[in-house]
Every structure is written in structure tokens, then in C-alpha cells.
Amino acid sequence: MMTFLEFEKPIAELEGKIRELRSFHRGGSGDVDISAEVGQLEGKLGKLLKETYAGLTPAQKMQVARHPERPHFKDIVGHLFEDFTPLAGDRCFGEDEALMGGLARFRGEACVVMGHEKGSDTESRIRHNFGMARPEGYRKAIRLVEMADRFGLPVLTLVDTSGAYPGIGAEERGQAEAIARSTDACLAAEVPVVTCIVGEGGSGGAVAIAAANRVLMMEHAIYSVISPEGCASILWRTGDKATEAATALKITAQDLLKLGVIDSIVSEPLGGAHRDPERAMNMLGDGLEGALRDMAGMDGARLKMLRRDKFLAMGDKTL
């Protein structure tokens, strides 16, 4: 059964009534015609979903972006990519399963794809460290980008992390340097680089693989320099102000498009990507394909220059 968020309680109640009616019908009351009543409830449900998701606050979008049933990296790669061959290790310290990547084919074209994987249950979330990469993850990203550059392959990245792992071991192994070098590798590549924030885009942990020619963002994803909880704990000394911080940070795709931080928004099915993951992934695939098509035929020097100019121009737009 789908996990419902706090603000989705009225939606959950309506869906529960529809399930009860259908269950009653299957349980031996097949001679009673319930189609009209079910149709009426489904109409109300559709209207309620539309109204609810059209008016989401930044804090509510944050909840949707973190929904456990949103498509994750493995789901997206399995659905949109063919012949995925994962490449492991940073050739320095070890393997980091929080940031995965490798060679694949995207709609018939060879590419390098990488992204954060949060995991889908307790065991996998621990194994993937909840999508929070360590230095070896970002050094693996550098290796993959440089390999793509060497062989002329486009790079597609999928961002979904609350931030880079802040543990002592990660800091001892050069977390900040690894993030900076990964960002630099993306900016220096002479191949098309396309990224999409599919869930959370948190801080340098996201930017490290998001310095792209085209930055897409799912409709209900979030992207920020710090998590709202982290911001609240610094400014107000309490995490209880996370709602206010989410609004002030301009974390939504709609705000970031106006600011020029992202290039386009990938629509989600009504009710969010978690409600219809397959359709959401198909919509994401169309967005990635369109971004690559826009850069078809551009030489490496121009791709690099446009990417540089894009990031230098950020901050010129105001809300």
C-alpha cells in the first residue's frame, strides 16, 4: 500500500472509501451496481489531487521529494537505460555505493550515467548510506566523467541526496577537495553533460555531479545550498523552523527556474512521481532526450564555454 504524507490525509481517506466499495463488491455483493458511486468518488479524488498538488508549499514539496516510493537511481536506470555496466571504485581508496555509475545506452545512444542511490529498505539504505556520498564516491564520479570525455560519450547524472556525508572519516579523506574536483571535472568536460534533480539536491553533494550544460528538475524535487533543517538549526538554533527555512531558501523547481539556477522542469504525474513511477520515469526520459538533442552537433570547446558562461551568469536574475 502507498505511503501517504501528512498533508495527503484527505486523499488517503477518499482512496480508502473507494477500496472499501470495491472490496464489498468483490466480496459477494456483485449484484449491486456501485459503478456510479465509485465514479463519483474517483472524480472527487482527481479534483482533490489536482487542488492539493497545485498549491503545495515548499515544505510540502520537501516531503514529496523525500517520499520513499519515488523512483531512485536503480529504478530509473533499470527503466530508461539498456546494457548498464556499473563501474566501481575510485582507484584510490575504495567503492562508495551511495554514488553509482557506469556505461549504458540511453534510447540507443552510448553514454555514461551516474547518480545517488538512497536505497529502498533498511538494509539497502544502510548499504547506500542514504545517498550521502563519501570522497571515494566523488572521485569515482571524476573517473567516470574523464572516461566519458576521453571517449566522446555524453554524461547523464541523476541527483538525489540530502548532502555529502559529513562524517569524520570522510573529512579525513578530503571530502571538500573531492567535491571541488568533481565539480571541476564536470565543468571541464568537452562532451554534453545533462543532469536532473530527481528528488533532493542537497548542497555540494549535489552540485558535484550537477555542473551541467542542462540542469533539469523534477516538478516536486528540491534543490538547495543546505537542507531546511540544517538552515533552521544555524539561523534559529532549532530544527522546528524548517518550514520557514524551506520557504526562505527558494528550494522549489518553480523558484529556481525563475532564478536561472535550472533550465527546465520535468512534469510529474498528478499526485507526484511516487503515485505513478513508470510514467514519471518516461517523462524524465523525454526530458533527458530533449536536452541531449538541443546539444547535438556542438563541438567540445563550445559545450565547455556555454557551461562556463551558464554558471558565471547565475545570480543575475531576481524574483
Summary of the structure (lengths in Angstrom):
residues: 319
radius of gyration: 21.0
end to end distance: 39.9
largest distance: 70.9
contacts: 1076
relative contact order: 0.12
helix: 51%
strand: 16%
